[in-house]
Amino acid sequence: MSGEADGRTGGPQVSIGEADSGTAHGAVAGHHALAWRVLPSEASAAVLVLHGGEEENLSRPGVLNLPLLRMRGFLRPLARQAASAGVAVGTVRYRHRGWNGSRADAAHDALAALDELAERLGPVPTVLVGHSMGGRAALQAGGHPSVTGLVALAPWCPAEDPCEQLAGRTVLMLHGDRDTVTPPADTHAFAARSRAAGARVCGYTVGGSGHAMLQRIPDWHRATTRLTGALLGLHPLPAETASALALPPGSPEALTLPLPHQPRTAPTLPANP
């Protein structure tokens, strides 16, 4: 499993909106869940990045954090895009390496980071970008009042996870068709349920790529940056994304768009005229 959560299993459904420690969203006193990467003096919006983890592990993330290192290739272009647009960028700092069943530790940390972000910046629109366990945490924290959109990369989507919290949000999901850790079929099923629950969802298939996103790396990085920019309103959504989002909730074709090659210099994916 490369040290990351295996999406083929999962614990019981949890309610992450209820704190279990007496502090907001289950945050632990003294733990700062948010680490800033870009912090303008007056931010108009924000991006919060969530890396992967493990299914069960209560140990603290170490200095050598491979799932976080994997996200550096996403953070660099996101930070460049944000710096020129007055957008803040942060990452979620987990207390534990694992999701840990009904504890849903990563989801609580995501909510705590969103609370910290809102306290510092005010109620600015925020886009979440999460991979694997971080994708699961982003989806479960997507009901936070600051969240307007999400980009989920090979997310871990157990069948029992709720999706009603995503109503009114725009959710863009990318999943490699060779992923054997978090099955693409689980993502498609979660996406279909989310559309039925009132979320605006579009799904991309990254042909030839697996869970670690080592194949077609530039396409993962560029598509994520451009889709995040579109969710922030920096440029239009790609034409195929906008068309998929406009389809009726029960349309399966909205969830299996092939991810096209992403040119290096293109400012956006093909947009509506």
C-alpha positions in Angstrom: 0.0 0.0 0.0 3.1 2.2 -0.1 2.3 3.3 3.5 -1.0 4.9 2.5 -4.6 4.2 3.2 -6.2 1.3 1.4 -9.5 2.5 0.2 -10.9 -1.0 0.0 -11.6 -1.0 3.7 -13.0 1.6 6.1 -14.4 2.1 9.6 -18.0 2.9 10.6 -19.6 6.1 9.4 -18.5 9.0 11.6 -19.9 12.4 12.3 -16.8 14.7 12.1 -18.8 17.8 13.0 -18.9 16.8 16.6 -15.8 17.5 18.7 -14.6 14.8 21.0 -12.1 16.8 23.0 -14.0 19.9 24.1 -12.5 22.2 21.5 -13.7 23.2 18.0 -14.0 20.3 15.6 -12.0 18.0 17.8 -8.8 20.1 17.7 -6.2 19.4 20.4 -5.0 22.3 22.5 -1.5 23.3 21.5 -1.6 21.7 18.0 -1.6 24.1 15.1 -3.3 22.2 12.3 -2.5 24.9 9.6 0.9 25.6 8.1 1.1 28.6 5.8 2.9 28.4 2.4 1.7 31.7 0.9 0.1 34.4 3.1 -0.7 37.7 1.4 -1.3 40.7 3.6 -4.9 40.8 2.4 -6.0 37.4 1.0 -9.1 37.3 -1.2 -9.3 33.5 -1.2 -7.4 30.4 0.0 -6.2 27.0 -1.0 -5.7 24.2 1.6 -3.7 21.1 0.6 -4.1 17.8 2.4 -1.6 14.9 1.9 -2.2 11.2 2.2 -1.6 8.9 5.1 -2.4 5.5 6.5 -5.5 3.6 7.4 -4.4 2.9 11.0 -1.5 4.6 12.7 -1.5 6.7 15.8 2.1 7.8 15.6 3.0 11.4 14.8 4.2 12.2 11.3 8.0 12.4 11.3 10.4 14.8 9.7 10.6 12.5 6.7 7.0 12.6 5.6 6.8 10.9 2.1 3.0 11.7 1.5 3.7 15.4 2.2 6.8 15.3 0.0 4.6 13.9 -2.8 2.5 17.0 -2.6 5.4 19.4 -3.2 5.0 19.1 -6.9 1.5 20.4 -6.5 2.3 23.1 -3.9 4.9 24.8 -6.1 2.6 25.7 -9.1 -0.3 26.3 -6.7 1.9 28.8 -4.8 3.0 30.5 -8.0 -0.6 30.9 -9.1 -1.7 32.1 -5.7 1.1 34.6 -5.3 0.0 36.6 -8.3 -3.6 36.6 -7.4 -3.7 37.5 -3.7 -4.6 33.9 -2.7 -3.3 32.3 0.5 -2.0 28.7 0.4 -1.7 26.4 3.4 -1.2 22.7 4.3 -2.9 20.6 7.0 -0.6 19.3 9.7 -1.9 16.0 11.0 -1.6 14.8 14.6 -1.4 11.2 13.5 -0.3 9.3 10.4 -3.6 7.4 10.1 -7.3 7.9 9.8 -7.9 5.6 12.7 -11.4 4.3 12.2 -14.2 6.2 13.9 -11.6 8.7 15.3 -11.4 10.2 11.7 -8.3 12.1 12.9 -7.4 13.6 9.5 -10.9 14.9 9.0 -10.8 16.6 12.5 -7.4 18.1 11.7 -8.8 19.4 8.3 -11.7 21.1 10.1 -9.4 22.6 12.7 -7.1 24.0 10.0 -10.1 25.5 8.3 -11.1 27.1 11.6 -7.6 28.6 11.9 -7.7 29.8 8.4 -11.0 31.5 8.8 -9.9 33.1 12.1 -6.8 34.6 10.4 -8.3 35.6 7.0 -12.0 35.9 7.7 -14.7 34.0 5.7 -12.8 33.9 2.4 -13.8 31.3 -0.2 -11.5 28.3 0.2 -10.7 25.4 -2.1 -9.4 22.1 -0.7 -6.9 19.9 -2.6 -6.4 16.4 -1.1 -4.7 13.2 -2.1 -5.7 9.7 -0.9 -6.5 10.0 2.8 -6.2 13.7 2.4 -8.9 13.5 -0.3 -11.1 11.6 2.2 -10.5 14.3 4.8 -11.2 17.1 2.3 -14.5 15.5 1.3 -15.6 15.0 4.9 -14.5 18.6 5.8 -16.2 20.0 2.7 -19.2 21.1 4.7 -17.2 23.8 6.5 -18.7 27.3 5.8 -15.5 28.5 4.1 -15.3 25.7 1.6 -16.6 26.5 -1.9 -14.8 23.8 -3.9 -12.6 20.7 -3.8 -10.1 18.9 -6.0 -9.8 15.3 -4.8 -6.9 13.3 -6.2 -7.2 9.5 -6.0 -9.4 9.9 -2.9 -10.2 7.2 -0.4 -13.9 6.9 -0.6 -15.4 4.1 1.5 -19.0 3.3 0.7 -20.2 4.3 4.2 -18.8 7.9 4.2 -21.5 10.6 4.1 -21.7 13.0 1.2 -24.6 15.3 2.2 -22.1 17.9 3.6 -21.0 18.6 0.0 -24.4 20.0 -1.2 -23.8 23.3 -2.9 -20.0 22.7 -3.4 -18.2 22.1 -6.6 -16.2 18.9 -6.4 -13.6 17.9 -9.1 -12.2 14.3 -8.8 -9.2 12.9 -10.6 -8.4 9.2 -10.4 -5.9 7.0 -12.2 -7.3 3.9 -13.9 -4.4 1.8 -12.7 -5.0 2.6 -9.0 -5.0 -0.5 -6.9 -4.9 1.2 -3.5 -8.1 3.4 -3.6 -10.3 1.8 -6.2 -11.6 4.2 -8.9 -15.0 2.5 -8.7 -15.3 3.7 -5.1 -14.7 7.2 -6.2 -17.2 7.0 -9.0 -19.8 5.6 -6.6 -19.1 8.4 -4.0 -19.3 11.0 -6.8 -22.7 9.7 -8.0 -24.1 9.8 -4.5 -22.7 13.3 -4.0 -24.4 14.5 -7.2 -27.6 13.1 -6.0 -27.2 14.9 -2.7 -26.8 18.3 -4.3 -23.1 18.6 -5.0 -21.8 19.8 -8.4 -19.4 16.9 -9.3 -17.1 16.2 -12.3 -14.8 13.2 -12.5 -11.6 12.8 -14.6 -9.9 9.5 -15.4 -6.1 9.8 -15.6 -5.4 7.0 -18.1 -2.3 5.0 -17.4 -1.6 6.3 -13.9 -1.7 4.7 -10.5 -2.3 5.8 -6.9 1.1 7.5 -6.3 0.6 9.6 -9.4 4.1 8.7 -10.7 2.8 8.2 -14.2 1.8 11.4 -16.1 3.1 13.6 -13.3 3.0 16.8 -15.3 -0.6 16.2 -16.2 -1.6 15.7 -12.5 0.3 18.9 -11.5 -0.9 21.1 -14.3 -4.5 19.9 -14.3 -4.8 20.3 -10.5 -3.4 23.9 -10.6 -5.6 24.9 -13.5 -8.8 23.4 -12.0 -8.0 24.9 -8.6 -7.5 28.3 -10.3 -10.9 27.9 -12.0 -12.6 27.1 -8.7 -11.0 30.3 -7.3 -12.5 32.3 -10.2 -9.1 33.1 -11.7 -10.1 31.8 -15.1 -13.1 29.8 -16.6 -13.6 26.2 -16.0 -12.6 23.9 -18.9 -15.3 23.4 -21.4 -15.7 19.7 -20.7 -15.8 20.3 -16.9 -18.5 23.0 -17.2 -20.5 20.7 -19.5 -20.2 17.8 -17.1 -21.3 19.9 -14.1 -24.4 21.0 -16.0 -25.5 17.4 -16.7 -28.4 16.0 -14.6 -27.4 14.4 -11.3 -27.9 10.9 -12.6 -25.6 11.2 -15.6 -22.7 8.8 -15.3 -20.8 10.4 -18.2 -20.1 13.4 -15.9 -17.8 11.1 -13.8 -15.5 9.5 -16.4 -14.0 12.3 -18.5 -10.6 11.3 -19.8 -7.9 13.8 -18.6 -6.3 15.3 -21.7 -2.6 16.1 -22.0 -1.9 19.3 -20.2 0.4 21.7 -22.2 3.1 23.4 -20.2 2.3 26.9 -21.3 -1.5 26.8 -21.5 -3.0 29.3 -19.1 -6.1 27.1 -18.7 -7.6 24.0 -19.9 -9.9 24.5 -23.0 -12.6 26.9 -21.7 -16.1 27.8 -22.8 -16.1 30.5 -25.6 
